[in-house]
């Protein structure tokens, strides 16, 4: 059975990092500009909370991947 919290954390981080790098998608069918988008504190907080929530209910392998996601989020947060 897949860990939904882990999946949500991965999606949230990919959304934030992708948008920071100009690779984000627009859900409403708008064309992608490939320009980095501004990420607000709420977007980052959602990703941080998703990682924290997933940590408690994850396997060791998932926790290692979550740590990598956290590091990726931190590194991209420094680029803002």
Backbone torsions as a table, in degrees:
resi	resn	phi	psi	omega
1	UNK	NA	134.5	-178.2
2	UNK	-76.0	146.2	178.1
3	UNK	-86.2	105.6	-176.6
4	UNK	-64.3	-36.8	179.4
5	UNK	-64.3	-39.6	176.9
6	UNK	-62.8	-45.4	179.9
7	UNK	-61.7	-42.6	178.7
8	UNK	-62.9	-41.0	179.1
9	UNK	-62.8	-45.6	179.9
10	UNK	-61.8	-43.0	179.0
11	UNK	-63.8	-42.6	-178.8
12	UNK	-63.8	-43.9	179.5
13	UNK	-67.0	-44.3	179.2
14	UNK	-61.1	-36.5	177.9
15	UNK	-63.5	-48.5	-178.6
16	UNK	-66.0	-50.0	-177.2
17	UNK	-65.5	-42.0	178.7
18	UNK	-61.5	-41.8	179.1
19	UNK	-69.1	-35.1	177.9
20	UNK	-65.7	-33.2	-177.2
21	UNK	-92.5	2.2	179.5
22	UNK	79.4	18.3	-179.5
23	UNK	-110.3	12.8	-176.7
24	UNK	-71.1	163.0	177.5
25	UNK	-113.2	155.6	177.8
26	UNK	-107.6	121.7	-174.1
27	UNK	-66.8	-23.2	-172.5
28	UNK	-92.9	12.9	174.5
29	UNK	83.5	13.3	176.2
30	UNK	-74.0	155.1	177.5
31	UNK	-69.3	145.9	177.6
32	UNK	-79.5	136.3	-179.0
33	UNK	-91.7	-15.7	-176.0
34	UNK	60.1	19.9	174.6
35	UNK	-102.1	139.2	177.4
36	UNK	-57.3	137.1	178.8
37	UNK	-100.1	152.5	175.9
38	UNK	-72.3	131.4	177.3
39	UNK	-106.2	124.9	-179.5
40	UNK	-89.5	172.1	-176.9
41	UNK	-61.8	-31.5	179.7
42	UNK	-63.5	-44.3	179.8
43	UNK	-59.3	-44.7	179.0
44	UNK	-66.9	-39.5	-179.9
45	UNK	-63.9	-38.8	177.9
46	UNK	-61.3	-45.2	179.5
47	UNK	-65.1	-43.4	178.8
48	UNK	-61.0	-45.5	-179.8
49	UNK	-65.2	-37.7	178.6
50	UNK	-63.5	-41.0	177.7
51	UNK	-64.1	-46.4	-179.3
52	UNK	-60.8	-43.9	-179.9
53	UNK	-64.1	-38.8	-177.5
54	UNK	-71.9	-30.7	-177.0
55	UNK	-55.2	-43.7	-174.4
56	UNK	-66.8	-27.1	-173.9
57	UNK	-114.3	25.6	-174.9
58	UNK	-113.4	156.7	174.1
59	UNK	-74.4	171.1	178.0
60	UNK	-59.3	-41.3	-179.9
61	UNK	-65.1	-41.4	178.3
62	UNK	-66.5	-39.1	177.9
63	UNK	-61.6	-38.1	177.6
64	UNK	-64.0	-41.5	177.9
65	UNK	-67.9	-37.9	177.4
66	UNK	-63.8	-37.5	177.0
67	UNK	-63.2	-39.0	176.6
68	UNK	-65.5	-40.4	177.4
69	UNK	-63.2	-40.7	178.3
70	UNK	-61.7	-43.6	179.5
71	UNK	-63.4	-42.0	178.9
72	UNK	-63.1	-42.0	178.2
73	UNK	-63.9	-43.4	179.1
74	UNK	-62.7	-44.1	-179.0
75	UNK	-64.0	-42.6	-179.7
76	UNK	-73.9	-27.5	176.1
77	UNK	-65.4	-30.3	178.1
78	UNK	-70.1	-18.3	-177.8
79	UNK	-85.1	-9.4	-177.0
80	UNK	-61.4	NA	NA
